[in-house]
Amino acid sequence: MRALREARQFTQEGLAERAELHTTYISSVERGERNVSLNNITRIAYALEVLPSELMRCVDPVR
């Protein structure tokens, strides 16, 4: 997710604003510290201007 965000030159704050999520949430998702709901995957994906399926390919599988 970080690579997609940086490729679009979004800050974490900018992405959070576009996705209507908190900056600390975006940060913890990028660090792999949070599980992401399907709803939030969709919000983040559209904020990054990608399909949710593309964003889900970036997510580590549950161990």
trRosetta pair geometry for C-beta under 8 A, 3 or more apart (Angstrom, degrees):
i j d omega theta_ij theta_ji phi_ij phi_ji
1 4 5.7 -55 -153 37 37 111
1 5 6.2 37 150 -20 69 107
1 29 6.4 -16 59 126 162 108
1 30 5.6 -122 79 -99 111 76
1 44 6.9 -16 -143 158 127 138
1 48 7.7 -126 -154 -65 78 156
1 55 6.5 43 -99 -154 91 92
1 58 5.2 144 -46 119 61 144
1 59 7.6 40 -39 -72 107 72
2 5 5.5 -56 -147 38 32 113
2 6 6.1 26 158 -14 68 108
2 30 4.7 86 -63 -147 102 117
3 6 5.9 -56 -141 41 28 106
3 7 6.1 34 156 -25 63 107
3 58 7.4 -159 42 -129 104 131
4 7 5.7 -53 -145 32 28 114
4 8 6.7 12 158 -5 61 109
4 48 5.1 34 141 -168 121 142
4 50 6.3 -62 -156 -12 139 148
4 54 7.9 123 -102 131 144 108
4 55 7.0 -79 16 -105 170 79
4 58 6.8 -90 -15 -61 122 160
5 8 6.2 -73 -159 44 28 100
5 10 4.8 -91 -167 68 79 105
5 12 7.2 37 170 -85 154 55
5 15 5.3 -40 -129 -64 118 146
5 30 7.7 -53 13 -94 146 128
5 48 6.4 -81 -82 -108 62 113
6 9 7.1 34 -173 -83 40 34
6 10 7.5 -104 -76 49 25 66
8 48 6.2 -179 2 -152 155 72
8 49 6.9 142 -111 34 146 113
10 14 4.4 -141 -161 90 83 120
10 15 4.6 95 142 -57 134 89
10 18 7.3 -63 -139 7 140 139
10 47 7.9 107 -142 145 168 98
10 48 7.4 -117 16 -107 151 73
11 14 4.5 100 47 4 77 101
11 15 7.0 -144 89 -2 42 84
12 15 5.8 -55 -147 39 31 109
12 16 6.1 35 153 -22 65 108
12 23 5.4 88 129 -155 103 88
12 26 4.8 163 -163 104 92 130
12 27 5.6 40 -161 -67 153 82
12 30 7.4 -91 -106 -8 115 146
13 16 5.7 -54 -147 36 28 113
13 17 6.4 29 155 -20 63 106
13 23 5.2 -10 -97 -103 63 125
14 17 5.8 -54 -149 34 30 111
14 18 6.4 26 155 -16 65 107
15 18 5.7 -57 -146 39 32 109
15 19 6.0 13 160 -4 68 114
15 26 5.5 130 93 -135 115 151
15 44 7.1 32 172 -142 110 83
15 47 5.7 105 -158 133 69 131
15 48 6.9 14 -131 -71 110 84
16 19 6.1 -67 -140 49 25 99
16 20 8.0 166 165 -15 55 1
16 21 5.1 -104 -147 80 72 75
16 22 6.0 -27 -160 145 129 13
16 23 4.4 -98 -21 -80 167 56
16 25 7.0 126 -121 56 108 94
16 26 4.7 -113 -72 -17 94 135
17 20 7.4 21 -176 -76 29 41
18 47 3.7 127 114 -148 109 106
19 26 7.4 132 48 -80 138 113
19 40 7.5 62 168 -159 126 72
19 43 4.4 98 -163 143 91 98
19 44 4.9 11 -115 -90 148 52
19 46 7.6 132 -108 67 78 81
19 47 3.9 -71 -64 -33 83 153
20 43 6.5 -93 49 -166 88 132
21 25 4.8 -101 163 75 111 138
21 26 6.1 126 100 -49 120 90
21 40 6.5 75 -90 -141 140 105
21 43 6.5 123 -38 117 113 137
21 44 7.2 -17 4 -73 146 88
22 25 4.5 99 64 -3 83 105
22 26 7.4 -153 96 -4 47 82
23 26 5.7 -53 -153 35 38 111
23 27 6.3 37 151 -19 68 108
24 27 5.5 -52 -145 39 35 116
24 28 6.2 32 158 -17 67 106
25 28 6.1 -58 -146 39 28 105
25 29 6.4 29 154 -20 64 106
25 34 6.9 -26 -156 12 67 175
25 40 7.7 -109 160 -153 132 143
26 29 5.8 -56 -150 35 29 112
26 30 6.4 28 154 -18 64 107
26 44 7.6 150 -112 -114 90 117
27 30 5.9 -57 -151 35 29 110
27 31 6.5 17 155 -9 64 110
28 31 5.7 -59 -144 44 34 107
28 33 4.3 -83 -168 70 86 112
28 34 4.5 74 123 -20 108 116
29 32 7.7 40 179 -71 31 24
29 33 7.6 -91 -66 51 21 70
29 34 5.1 -56 -81 59 63 114
29 36 5.6 56 -127 -73 119 117
29 40 8.0 -150 -87 137 147 130
29 44 7.6 -120 118 -89 166 160
32 60 6.1 20 -125 21 120 133
35 62 7.8 22 -112 -95 112 107
36 40 5.1 -122 -169 86 87 116
36 41 5.3 106 132 -62 120 85
36 44 7.5 -44 -162 7 141 142
36 59 6.9 -116 36 -114 125 138
37 40 4.7 88 57 11 83 99
37 41 7.0 -139 96 -7 42 85
38 41 5.5 -49 -145 33 34 115
38 42 6.4 37 154 -20 64 103
38 52 7.8 46 -165 -172 74 145
39 42 5.9 -58 -157 34 29 111
39 43 6.6 26 149 -18 64 106
40 43 5.3 -48 -143 36 40 114
40 44 6.1 37 158 -17 69 104
41 44 6.0 -58 -146 40 28 107
41 45 6.0 30 155 -23 64 110
41 52 5.3 81 131 -151 101 103
41 55 5.8 167 -170 100 88 128
41 56 6.2 38 -167 -73 141 89
41 59 7.7 -48 -113 -45 121 144
42 45 5.7 -54 -142 36 28 113
42 46 6.4 20 162 -12 63 107
42 52 5.0 -28 -97 -86 63 131
43 46 6.3 -61 -149 39 25 103
43 47 6.3 26 153 -19 62 111
44 47 5.5 -58 -148 38 31 114
44 48 6.2 21 155 -10 67 109
44 55 6.2 140 100 -155 103 158
45 48 5.9 -65 -149 45 28 103
45 50 5.2 -96 -162 80 80 79
45 51 6.2 -23 176 138 132 18
45 52 4.2 -142 0 -87 168 55
45 54 6.9 128 -140 59 111 88
45 55 4.2 -122 -90 -9 97 141
46 49 7.1 37 -171 -81 36 34
46 52 7.9 -15 -37 -59 76 83
48 55 6.7 125 51 -84 141 117
50 54 4.3 -100 166 75 119 135
50 55 5.7 135 93 -47 122 88
51 54 4.8 100 60 -1 80 101
51 55 7.4 -152 96 -1 46 84
52 55 5.6 -58 -152 39 39 110
52 56 6.1 40 152 -24 71 106
53 56 5.6 -52 -144 34 33 114
53 57 7.0 43 154 -28 61 96
54 57 6.0 -47 -161 20 34 114
54 58 7.7 31 145 -17 58 101
55 58 5.8 -56 -167 27 44 114
55 59 7.3 46 142 -29 68 101
56 59 5.4 -44 -155 18 47 117
60 63 7.8 -11 143 -41 112 93
